[in-house]
Amino acid sequence: MDAPTAPSCRSTGTSVRRRGLARIVAGKAAYVPDQHLPGTLDVAFARSPVAHAHIRSIDIGRAAALPGVVAVRTMRDLPGLGSLSSTWEVAGQRHCPEHALATDRLRHVGQAFAVVVANDRATAERAAALVEIDLEPLPALLSVDAALEPDAPRLYPDWPDNEAARAEWLVGDPDAALDGAALVVEESFTSQRVHPLSLETRGILAAPDGEGGVTLWVSTQAPHQVKMAVASALGLPEHRLRVIVPNVGGGFGMKAYPHADEALLARLALDLGRPVRWIEDRRESFVSSAMGRDQRVDLRVGFDATGRILALDGVVTLDKGALIGQSSLGTAWVGAAFLPGGYAIPAVRIIARAIVTNTPQTGAYRGYGQPETNLALERTLDIAADRLGISPAEIRQRNFIVPAQMPHMIATGVTLDSGDYPRLLDMTLERFGYEEARARCAAAAASPVRRGVGIACYIETSNMAPSAAAAYLGIRAGSFDLLTIRMEPTGHVRIDTGQTELGQGISITLAQLCADELMMPVEDVVVAHGDTALPAFTSYGTAGSAGAGVGGAAVIKGAARLRDKLLLWGAHLLQLDAAAVELASARPLGDEGAPRAVVRDKADPGRQVAVSEIARAAYFFHSAPDGVDPGLEASVGYDPPGFAISYGAVAVEVAVDAETGKVAIERMTFGHDCGRVINPAIVEGQISGAVAQAIGATLYEAARYDEEGRPLSTSLMDYMLPLAADVPPIDLVHLETPSPLYPHGVKGVGESGTIAVPAAIMNAVQHAIGTGTTLTALPLSAERVWEAMRTTAQI
Amino acid sequence: MRRADVGDRLETIALVNGRERRFSVLPRTSLADALRDELGLHGVRVGCEHGICGACTILVDGRPMRSCLMLGVQADGARIETIEGLAQGQQLHPLQDAFRRHHALQCGFCTAGFLATAQGLLDENPDPTREEVREVLSGNICRCTGYQTIVDAIMEVAAQRIADRQAAAGQTGMETSDGD
């Protein structure tokens, strides 16, 4: 047993250990590549060598002739295989159906145009290299600037230009406010393209079920969305499909949406009558999975002489790559909507736009647009503070929305539900020793190792908007969770959830919430997940920092309904009125198998019946309360009432080697408020892991392409991820303001660590090197920092 | 030295997790693939197939090696230890137990590799500093944890081993003095 028995029944708020860790450390966990079905065939793709071309013809002859090859298919050989449409579709969005294989045009290096099925992977890969393609090259657009040129060729000939989607916000009169401002800061901030890079690549195993249907094992965060997309692309009724998610080796948003290749594998399994498997190759992953970030934020912000923000005018430009994809404008939309952050800004104009280019597609990555716009505003605040002669902390304090204003709708229409932003920043800076650290840095100004401190604050969207609001936003999915909670005849409880366990710890979190609600020890609750055959459904996948919020609130709703049934049954067995009984923990906690919770007479607590006895009675159903169904089960749906907004403040100290420009993170204090904390160890794990990813995206990582659009990073040798020596211990400061919108007060935390770390580090590096050259672009490679120092020194 | 065509499978004999195992592999097959596909040792994880991520790290003759950078045939005559051989029956190895207790993993895909690296580290340097642990672990990539809990787990095992040894030495000393 993983978890020690808690002395009291209350498990929320404690770091109950996750289940299944013993299996993982013993090497027994099974991921998609570990699923073995007899007769499985391996799949490999033939991929485009060029960034943009018409396809004249494809010759599969040599590939098909290779011994061991079972099938070679192009889109032409797969009549009836449909495409995927976007999950996000904002008003006026252009259309580009997402096909598994190119039809008439290649739009990025690495785009698949043929698929090979063979007896083994090596043969499949060898055959894929033998598929011949005759191309008519087209000019490649490799940047948004090139794609936005008035006479630029169009990636999609039926579009008027290369803009895929756009959204705008206008509140007040930002032009007038900027004209009257004492200071206007105008800069262009860029967050480079990065690879979400889960250590386990994407993987799919599809097997015919012998009755016209298919079972898929997919490394995904969104099994129900995969099932819907595959059913739609294949024209199969959904009850013929089952999607199983075994252990998942990380997702980080990259696995949050369905992919056209999932439908293709299902189709191949049906056509060939055998299981087929595709395990994405690491090199391939740089072109076959959606990359993250790649946004530019052009920002003008006006301040009065005291540092108060008067107006904000911004354009968020997202390089979508060659495909609108599932997330469409999503990351730019969310970045724009959350651009004002936790600050009172009376006038805003923000445009979010997604531009297509001849590069692999970008999509969801942990943070989902928020780190990009956070960088822009939090850097702007530091620049303004410097020019106005006030401290970075002070300019933020002067602009914060304060608790008395909560709940507060910011200019973009997002409602901040609760929190104390000024206090959390104060707490963070005090723990960090902000003033002393700044003094220490000043003393190191001319030394070979410069020192700097930087701060940045963030808000984080979590828990999803209500389904009706999702429709308004253009999301072609709901936001809700359906689940089933069943008390088994022994009195033990099983939750069937649609949320996906990715190692983040959602299943123990749900078990803890349920256990407390039913006054049972958490050991008595198991959580089943990762299978669309379960009586559960998560409408947006496990993403958007919504698992504990929406999935957890659904558990509470279901557990409350189950509790009502227990009370009815308990009253019946005790021959009392339902209003006269209550649920209570059994005391003392019994031995294994003994009653763990009881229903008792409120007036005479000694008069009680164990839930295990109630459960047995409910499953015998020999004598039952009036109007009650047999069994003890509750199936409920929970639609979120609104976004819960987590927030926090980051303080970081960096050392910059004056000779090389190399940046080292010396220490970091991370203050955060994600509402009520169910499991502290899991919350800390989410923040620490996300911070490490943010350090990588700030200092090292960059997915670049050469002048022909060929990726320059195709391995971990040229795509540098943060390592143990790069990530300092994170000092966490907790503040807990429960969200008033949710029964358990939970706000999400999964993306918190990614949002403000880039801005905090850039502010710290700027502080270290002085203000001559304004830093605005990521990553802060040694080369870029060295260059900035050199030009600063010349000024 | 045996010679073979690329299409020939070669018989390989190795001591794997304490048992002599025979398997036949193509000359080009990586040791990682051989262990996974021929011996069913799926605890060997393949994360990059080019020797950087460290997920496939195993012990070869007691030293941490990237099994994706070795050929299956190179295992001939070697002593191989994978994560499957680390626990004694149901009894987890102290490193496994420490990883579990310290939340030193989330998705778990990197864990086997970190455990092998940690074994090699503690064999070579029984009393490492935190900085030394971070340095050695920098040959393995974890995308979930931020590494601190992994370092915590390894430091705890190192400290426990030292305490155990000191206790054992103290014990021996007592017996000696008793005997005097």
Interface residues (C-beta under 8 A of the other chain):
Chain A: D2 S15 R17 R18 L21 A22 I24 V25 A26 G27 K28 A29 A30 Y31 P33 D34 A122 L197 S198 L199 E200 T201 N247 V248 G249 G250 F252 D281 R282 R283 L502 G503 Q504 G505 A681 I682 E684 G685 S688 G689 A690 V691 A692 Q693 S715 L716 M717 L721 L723 A724 A725 D726 V727 P729 I730
Chain B: R28 R36 L41 H42 G43 V44 R45 V46 G47 C48 E49 H50 I52 C53 A55 T82 I83 E84 L86 A87 L92 Q96 D97 F99 R100 R101 H103 L105 Q106 C107 G108 F109 C110 T111 A112 L115 V133 R134 E135 L137 S138 N140 I141 C142 R143 C144 T145 G146 Y147 Q148 T149 I150 V151
